[in-house]
Amino acid sequence: MLTRVSPDDLRSVDASPAFVRAADASFPRPIPNALEFNAPVHGNWNIVHTGMLVPEAHQVYVCADNCLRGVILTAAEMGASQRFSSVAIEEADLYQDNLETVTIEGVTDAINKLPYRPRVVMVFLVCLHHFVGTDVGYVYRELERRFPDIFFMRCWMDPIMQKTGITPEQKERKAMLDPIQPLAEDPRLVAVVSDDLRLPGDSDLARLAAQNGFRVRQLHDCASYDEYLGLGAARLFVTRTLFADWGLQKMCRRMGRTGLYLPPALSYQGIDEGLARFADALGVPCPDTAQARAEADELLRSLARDLAGVPIAIDYLAVNHPLELAQLLLEHGLDVRRVYLDVVSPEEEGALEWLRANAPDLELWSTIHPTLRQVPRDGGDAWLAVGPKAAWFCGTSHFANIIETDGMWGYSAIRGLVRLMRDAWANRKDARELVPRKGLGMPCVCQLPR
């Protein structure tokens, strides 16, 4: 949405701080939204990365040149240009019709020029299709008539919807599930879908399933489109991604199956609640987590002894629940000074309340406030950062270069984060080399050394 900005607004923004004390933080935005600064840090996966997880899928973006630049570069950087096509919209196209023709003919031309016949095509429409009232249903009906052997996923790259309504990420992850149809149910199969990162085999979820005779098959295990469609045999579908839950529930209602969103909580209570929901869906006893809690307590206390006096900064890219991580570390004696985030998720409202009461001087920093372009980043190697943005803003080479909790879940995630923090303090990294790389490293969407 466009907002009129006056000189007074600019002066007001420049005069406002880029951080607040936890005691003064409002929910859900600790710092009011204004003009935005974009730090040169890789961020989480974008819609190109995520779409490439569907095996054999080809992506077609229908948009103007300025928007195409970023997605084309992403495909090239990850070595997937052969799975990517674009249709450029020009100004004259807006005068001639409502973009139905240029979209249909452009996608048709892109498919016909491919050296192979894709079985699934992800067509990304954009803001202009909203603005001019494109008949999207007609566009897809005509494409399906011309190419009856291809499944068309209805995706969007419309950032005007990024902060209101259903986001482009939600639409894409829902579209990725649309081709999955119910197959003969395998009562021992659990499917993990719509997540960017693989669920590690030592996670609490994977171990609970294996201990009770269930098989876990993930999107990342599927080497072909047929294998991907085979996920339709699962009895239970799981995602750890908030953006995926909307589409997952739609798919499960359509298929008559059960879908669970299990957020990567970093509080003991949140982990136990997630395990209880997973166990209930499997129809197995809920595990006793007393030993896991005790082990986590000891690891965290040991880390606090070894990092005594070391200031710690956390960012929202590194972990899905940065405030819960801050609370967890503070409760065990670690010196968390800063958390970098712009919005507090409803899942972390309780953690924010705890921080207000128990860590009132903790600083909650914006990552997009315009004054950050001039704030000194000279904290240096005295800082330990959890996440690439925290590392860049603090100016430290001691950082864990991870996103989305590194795919980890449960008490095993806490153990993994302790290991990563120890390694980050013991071994320096070149932030200038690492943090600008999209998706944590190319030519594939895989992770570089942390």
N, C-alpha and C positions, 0 to 999 in steps of 0.2 A: 504494500500500500504506500502511495506517495504522500508525504507530509510536507507542507510548506515550512521552510526554514528561513527565519529572519536574522539579521545581524545580531539582534538581542539574544536570540536563541543560541547563536554560536558563542557569544560572550558568556552566556550562562553555562553552557556545556564546558567551556574551557576553564571556568572558575570552579566547577564541581569536581570533587575527588573521584578517582577511579576505584576506590575501595571504601568499605565501611567496616566498622567493628561488628562482630557477630551480635553483640548486644543491641545494635541499632539496625540490624538487617531486617528488611521487610520480606514478606512472602507473596508471590513467588519470585519477584525480581528485587534482589538486594539493592541494585543500582538502576535507576530509571533508564528506559531505553531512549537512545538519542541517535545522533550520527554514529557510524560504526567504523572502527579501525580494524584492518585485517592483518594480523601478524603473519610473517612468513614461516608458518609452521604447518606441517602436513595435514593435520586434522584427521578425523575418522574417514572411513570409506565413503565414497560418493556413489551415486546411482550407477555409474559405469562399472565400478568395481563389483558392486553387489550383483548386478545383472549378469556379469560374466560367470557367476557361480552356476547358473543353469547350463548344464552341458549341451553343446551343439546349438545354443541359442545365438542368433544374430541380432544385433542392435541397429535400429535406424532412428536417427534424430531428425526431426523436421522443424527447423528453426532458423533464425537469422544468423548471419556470420559471426556477430559479436558473441552470441551465446554458444555457437558451435566450437569456438576456440578451445574452451576449457575441456569439453568432453572429448574432443579429438585428441588433445594432448594427453589426457588420461589414458585413452585406449592405446596410444603410441607408447607411452611410458611403460605400460604393463605388457608390451609386446603382443597386443591383441588387435592390431589394426585390421587384420583379415576378418575379424568378426564384427566389424563396425562400418556403418555407412551413414551418410548424411544427405539431407535434402535442404538446400538453402532457400529460405523464403526471401523474396525481394519486395521492395515497396510496391511495385506494379501489381504484384499478386493480390494485394489488399484491395485494389480498385476493381479487379476483374471478377472476383467472386469471393465467397466466404472461406476460401482456402481448401474447400473439398477437392477441387480438381488438382491443384498443385500437390496436395498431400497424396492423393490416390496415385496420380501419374508418377510422382517422384519416388514413392515407395515401390511401385511396380517396376520402374526403371532400375532402381537399386537392386532389386531381387533378380531381375533378368540378367544383369551384368555380373552377377556373382559366378565364380568358377564351380560352384557346387549349389545344391538345392537345400536350403536349411529346412529343418522340420519345424522349427519354432522361430518366430521373429518378434522381437520386442520393439514396438513402434512407440516412440516418445513424442507426444504432442506438447505444445508449449503455451505460454501466456497468450500469444496472439490468437490462438484458436478459441480461447475464452472471449477475448475482446471483440472479435468479429462474429461471434455466434455460429461457429462451425457446427454443422450437423455431424457430430462424431459417430453416431450410430450408423449413418449412411456410409461414412468413410470405411468403417470396418466391415460392414455388410458387403460392400463392393470388393474390398480386398479379399475377403473370404470367398466370394464368388469367383474371382479370378484365380485364386490359389487355394483350392479346396484341400490340398494335401499339406498345407502349412497351418500351424496354430499361431494366431496372432495374439500376443499379450498386450493389453491396453495400458500403456504406461504414460506418465506425464513428467515433464521437466518444467514445472510452472512455479517458480519461486514466489510469485504473488500469493500463493497458498501456503507458504512456508510457516507462517505464524498464525494463521486462522484456518479453521476447517481441517479437512483431511490433507495431510502433507504429501509431497511427491514421494517421499520414502515409503509412507504407508501404502500409497497406491501401487508403487512398484512391487513391494513385497506381497501384496494381495494378488497382483497379476501373476507373479511367479508361482503362486499356488493354484491358479485357475485351471491349468491343464491336468492336475492330479485328480483322478477319478477313483471312486471306491472299488477296490478289488476284493476278492475273497479274503476275509479278515484272518490275519495271522495273530493269534492271541498272545504270542510271546514277542511281538515286534513293537519297538518304540522308535518313532521317527523324530529326529531333531531337524527342524526346518527353519529357513528364513534368517539364520544367524550368519554374520560375516565370518566369524572365527569358529574353528572346530572346538567342540567340547572335549577337553582332554580325557583320556581314559582313566586317569586317577582322580577325576572329580567325584564329589560325593554322589551326584546323580548317576553317573556311569557305574560306579561301584555298587550302589544300591540295586540298580537294575540287574547287573551281572550276578550278584549274590543271590538273587531270587529267580534266576533262570531266564531272564529276559535278554533279548538282543537289541542293541542300540545301533540304528543305522542313520547316518547323517547325510545331509545334502552334499557334504564334502566327499562322501564315499562314492558318489555316483559318477562314473566315468562316461556314461552315455545317457542320452535322453530317455531311452527305454528303462534304464536303471532308475532314473529320476521318477518316471511314472510309476515304477514299482513300489515307491513309497506309499502308494494308495492302499497297500495291504496292511499298513500299520494299525494297530488297535488304539494307540495313543500317540498324539502329536505334541511336541514340546518346542517352545522357543524361549530364548533368554533375552529377546530384543523387544523393547517397548513398542517400536514402530511396527513390529510384525504382528502384534496381538490382534489388531482390528481385522486384518485379512485372515489370520489363522482361525478366528472364531467363525467368520463367514464360511470358510472352507469346511470346518467341522460340522456346522449346522447342515450344510449341503450334503455332506457325506454320512451324517449320522454317527460321527466318531467324537472322541473326546480330545479337546485341545487345552493345553496348559501354558500359560505365560509364567515363567519362573525367573523373576529378576535376580541378577547377580548381587544379592544383598551382602553386605560386609558387617552386619551386626549379628550377634549370636541368635537373637530372637528371630530376625528375618530369615536366617539360614534354616533354623529349626522349623519355622512355618512352611518354608518352601519344601523341605524334605517331607514334612507331614502331608502336604498336598500331593506330592509325587507318589508317596507310599500308598495313600488312599486311592489314587487313580490306578495304581498297579494292583491294588487289593492285597497288599502285603503289610506286615507290621512296621510301624514307624521305628527307625533305628534309635538307639540310645546314644546321645551325642556327648555324654559327660566326659569321656576320655578325650574326644576331639577338642572339646572346650579347654580341658586342662593342658593339652599339648600346645594349643594356640596361646594360652596364657603364658606358658613358660617361654615359648619362642619370642613373644612380644616383650616380655620382661627382660630377656637376655639381649634383645635388640636395643632396648632402652638403655641398658647398662653400657653397651658398646658405643652407642651414639649419644652419650650424655653431652648436652650442650650444643648439639648440632641442630641448627634450624631446618625445618622440613617444610616444603611447599608441595601442594597436591593440585592437579588440574583435572577438570571434568573429562578430558580426552582419555586420560589414563585409565580411569575406573568409572563404571556406570554410576556408582554412589560415592562421590568424593566426600560428602559431609559425613557419611557413615564411617568412611575410612579415617577421617580426621578424629571423629569421636573415639573410634577403636584405639587409635594410636595414643591419643591424649589420656584415655582411661588407663593405659599401661605405662604411662610415664614418659612418652616421647614428646619432643618439643616441636609440635606443629604450629607454625607461625602464620601460614597463608594457605588459602584455598582459592584457586582461580576457577570461576564459573560465572555464568550470566543469568541463568535461570535455575531455581530450585525445584526439582521434581516433587510432585505430591508424595512420592515414595520416600522422600527424605525430609518431609516436614517435621517429623518427630526428632530427627537428628539435629535439625536447625534449632528446635526448641531446647534441646539438651545443650547445644553450644552456647546459646544465648545465656543460659543459666550458669554453666560450668566453665566456659571459656570465653567470657565476654570480650576479651581483647584480641581474639583471633581475627585476622583480617580476611575479609571476603573480597577478592579482587575481581573486577571485570576483566574479560579478555578482549573486549571490543570497544571500550571507551576511547573516544578520539584523542584524549590527552596521553594515552599510552604510547603514542608515536614519539613522544618527547621525554617520557619518564626514563631516568637512567637505568640501565640493565647491568649494573656493576656489582651485584651482590657477591659474585665470584664463587670460588670453590668452597667457601665456608658453608654453602647451602647444599642440601640433598633434595633433589626434586623427584617427585613421582609423576612423570608425564612430560611430554615434549614442550608444551606451552609453559609450564612452570619452569622448565629448564631454560627456555629462551628468555622469559621475563626476569628470571633471577640471575642470568648470566653464568650459570654453573656448568661444569663438565661432569658433575656427579649426578646422574639422573637415570631413571628407568624409562627406556624408550618404548612404552607400551600404549596400546589403545584398548578400550572396551574390556578392561580387566584381563586382558590377554586371553580371553575365552574361558578363563577359569571360573569355577563355581563352588561355593560352600567353604567349609573349613580348609579344604585343599587350596582354595584361592588365598586365604589368609597365609597359609604356609608358603605358597608361591610368592606372594608379595613380600614377605619377610626375606626370602632368598634374593629376590630382585633388588631390594633395598640394600642388603648387605653387599651384593655385587656392585651396585652403583656407587657405594661409598668407597669400595676397595679399588675400583677401576674407573679411570676417567674415559669419557667419550668425546668425540668431536661434534659438538652441537651444530656448528655451522655446516658440517657435512651431512648429518643425519636428519635433523628435524624438518628440512624443507621437502623431504621425499614423500610423495603421496603413497598412501597405503602402507607405509613403513618399508618401502623398498621395491624396486623394479628389477628385472623385467616382468616379474609376476607379482601377484598380490600376496606376497609372503614377507615374513619379517626378517629384518637384518639383526645382527647381534644387538642385544638389548643393553 
